[in-house]
Amino acid sequence: MSKQEMLQMIEKKRAELIDIVLQNGLNSNISIKYSQELDVLLTQYIKEDLPHKKQVCS
């Protein structure tokens, strides 16, 4: 998956999370589920991007 595709997925999930929170509240089970899904995407993005950043800095 390209970096751009990953960023689009993250942005989509973030927008979905905002809608869910507004409808169901911050501490609802579904809000927590969407938040955790966003966390997974962000972690995956960072792990894939980090080796590239290390090479650029070296």
QUIWO-V497047 format. One record per residue. N is the residue number from 1. RES is the residue in one small letter. PHI is phi in whole degrees, 0 to 359 (999 if undefined). Layout:
BEGIN
n=[N;N]
res=[RES;RES]
phi=[PHI;PHI]
END
This chain:
BEGIN
n=[1;2;3;4;5;6;7;8;9;10;11;12;13;14;15;16;17;18;19;20;21;22;23;24;25;26;27;28;29;30;31;32;33;34;35;36;37;38;39;40;41;42;43;44;45;46;47;48;49;50;51;52;53;54;55;56;57;58]
res=[m;s;k;q;e;m;l;q;m;i;e;k;k;r;a;e;l;i;d;i;v;l;q;n;g;l;n;s;n;i;s;i;k;y;s;q;e;l;d;v;l;l;t;q;y;i;k;e;d;l;p;h;k;k;q;v;c;s]
phi=[999;285;301;296;297;297;297;294;297;297;296;298;295;297;295;298;299;300;299;298;296;295;277;240;93;294;260;289;300;290;295;296;300;295;297;293;296;295;302;297;298;296;297;298;299;297;297;284;273;300;301;296;294;296;294;294;283;283]
END
